[in-house]
Amino acid sequence: MNSNLDLLKSMGAQHDHPRFVLGIDGLSRSGKTTLVQQLSFALEKEDRPYQIFHLDDFIVERERRYHTGSEEWQEYFHLQWDVEWLSNHFFQKLKGVEQIILPFYDGSTDTHENRTISLPKEGLIVIEGVFLQREEWKHFFDKIIYLDCQRETRFNRESNETKKNITKFKERYWKAEDYYINRYHPAEMADIVITS
């Protein structure tokens, strides 16, 4: 893991823009959040400027992603986030603004709260989430790392309670993951692949 952290910390060291946008892509429970936490700790220790975003902080309200009439996997892939809004109001602004206003989702109330995030003048901008290499977003990244992890391993990382709803995995999550893998080939297209 240390070699992976050294690799991540070196990102953007010799780049022509003061901000380097790094994507940490990977399917659910592949280890993205853990890796980003370790990276955050390492950057703090070295006093290096950075900002981390978790894509799941920006999902839409339940009524926009459940019981819409579309198949469940389509709801997850296409409707979980407002892809166009994030393209125009988030990704597109990452290198050109000092502050960015984003709607953070609260799952307990199914509402959003706008927060103003200050971006470092120079440094590492890290975005972790699923499906980052979709066509609408991939070109906003300077580099993308993909965490490659077998489905069985990822499923075993779920809580016992969550595992009970196997139908939801089969109809919603796994079909969307298969679509993403078959259409976008994330392991092949990423700049770096880490087996997790």
N, C-alpha and C positions, 0 to 999 in steps of 0.2 A: 504493500500500500504506500510506503514511503516513496518509491519510485514514481508511482502515479501522482502523488502530491507534488513532487519536484517538477514533474512534467506540467501539471496544471499551473503551478506558480510561475513557471517560465513563460507562460502564454503572454503574448503582447510585449515581451521585453524588446524585441526588435521589429516594431511595426510602425507604419507611417502615420497612424492616427493615435492621439493621446489616450483614447478609450478603446479597449479591446473587448469585443462582445463574444463571450464563450457560451455555447449551448451544451448542457448536460442532458442528453436524450436517453431514453430508456423506458421500457414498459413498466407497468405497475409492480412495485416491490423489487425492482432490480438493483436497488441500492443507491439511487440518485441522492436522496436527502442525506444519507450517511456520508457519502463522498463530499457533498457540499459543506456539511458541518465540519468535516476534517479540514477542508480547504480554508474555510472561514477562520478556524482556529490558527492555522498556519500563517495566514495573511495578517491576522491580528498580531501574532507574535513578532512578525517582521515589520509591523507598522506600515504595511502597504495599503494604499487606498483601493477600495473595492465596493461593489454593491451586489447583493444577491437577490434575485427574484424567483419565487416559486409560482409556476404557471397555475397551479391549482388554487391560488389565492384569487384568481380572476374568472372563475367559472360563473355561469349565468344562473338565474333563479330556476328552481325546480320545474316550474310550469313551462319553461322554455326548453327543457331537456328531457322531460318524462311525459309519457302519454300524449305525444304530439301527433300520432298517426303514422310516424315513420317506424321502421324496424329499430329495435333497441340498440343494435350496434351502430346504426347510422346516427341515432341520437347522441351516442357517446362520442363518436368520431367527429361528426359535423356540427353538433349543437351544444356540446358541453361548454365551449367557449364561443364568444362572438369573434370569430376569426378575422373578419374584416375590420372590426373596431380595434382589436389589438394590433393589427397590422398598421393602421393609420395613427393611432393615439398612443401606442406603446413602442413597438419595435422601431418604427420609423424615426422616433424622436430620441432614441437612446444615445446617439452621438452628437446631437446638436443643441440640446437644452441643458440648463443647469438644474432645473427642477421638473418633475413630472407628476401629474395628478392622476391617481389610479383608483378604481373602485374595488376595494378589498371585500371579498365575500365572507359573510358570517353564516355558517351552516346551521347554527342554532336558531336563528331568526329568519333565514332565507332572504336576507337583505344585503345591501352593499353599503359600505362607508368609504367616502372619498378620503384619500390620504395623499399628502404632498411629500414626495420623496426627493431628497437632494442627491444629485449624482456627482461623483468625484470629477474634478476637472481632467484628471488623467488617472488611469488605472484599469482594473478589471471589472467588467460587468458580466455577471454570471446568471444565466437563466436555466433553471432545471425544470423538466416536465416531460410529459409524454407527447409523442407525435410532433416534435420540434422540426423534423425535416419535411413536413408537408410543404407543398409548393408555395403556399402563401407566405411562409416564414423563413424558409431556409436561407435565402439570400441576405437576410439581415445579420447573419452570424459571420464572424471572422473565422472561427473554427467550431466544429461540433464534435463532441465526444459521445460515443454511444456505449452504454453499458449493456453488454450482451449476457443474458441470463435465461436459463431454461425455464419453461413454464412451470414444470413441477416444482422446481426450487422456489420460484416466486410464490406459487400458491401455498406452499408449506410455510411461508413467512406470514401469511394472513392469520388473523385470530381464529380460534376455533368457532366462535359465533359467526364470523363472516363466512367461513368455509361452508356452513350449513346451507347457504343459499347458492347451491351449485348451478342452478338454472340461470341465475343472473350472470354468473361468470361465462357460462356457455353462450347465452344469447346476446349479452351486452358487451362484456369486456373482451372475451377471446375472439369473437368474430371481428371486432374492430381492430384488434391487434393483428389478426391474420390479414385483414385488408391493408393495414399500414405496411406490414412486412412485404406482402406480395406486390404492392403498388410502388412503394418508395425504397425498398431494399436498404433500410437504415444502416445495417451493419456494413454493407458494401460501400455506401455513399458517405459515411462519416469520415472525418479526417483521422480520428483515432478510435479504436475499439478496445474497451477494457472488459474482460470476462469477469463477471461478478457472481 
